[in-house]
Amino acid sequence: MHRRAIDVQVFARDDGLFEVEARLTDTKSRDIPLAGATRKAGEPVHDMLLQLVVDRQLNIVAAGSETRWMPYPGACDQHGNAYATLVGLNLMQGFRLGVKERLAGIKGCTHLTELCQVLPTAVIQAFAGVVLDTREGDSATGQPPFQLDKCHALRTDGDNVRIYYPRWYRAPAASS
């Protein structure tokens, strides 16, 4: 009946920054009436693009959006440069709350704002092992690799950390 595709790609630039392209596409498997016309099966209902430029610390230094297909041309694509307000946010520190404060409701497009939610983990995946040290952490500060204690599989008192990150393993606290 309905397909939503989300695609995020991250590209390294020659200047040390990174371009992030996140795309959301909705299609239907049948013709549907839409804004006084018929949208044919397989034609996008939505085709939207978020574009970011981020630095090595995951700070957003440039941002924008493009709405290619929409239900209401002349309205859906008239949110101005709302997504430029992402500049200054950090993908690892308060990003989702910042998006909500800056773009919730009528301040932006529901679909583009929702697309923002996948950006932190997608960019972290791109940076893992290249920008972010996923093996040893920061020896200068004694900080473990960023991903430890961020999900249940990589809890510092769990078997995966004991096996794959033994330096950072901490035995479970004894239960009383």
PyMOL commands that set and color helices and strands:
alter all, ss='L'
color gray80, all
select helices_A, chain A and resi 82-86+95-103+105-107+110-116+119-127+152-154+159-164+166-168
alter helices_A, ss='H'
color red, helices_A
select strands_A, chain A and resi 2-12+18-28+32-34+37-39+44-54+60-69
alter strands_A, ss='S'
color yellow, strands_A
deselect
rebuild
show_as cartoon
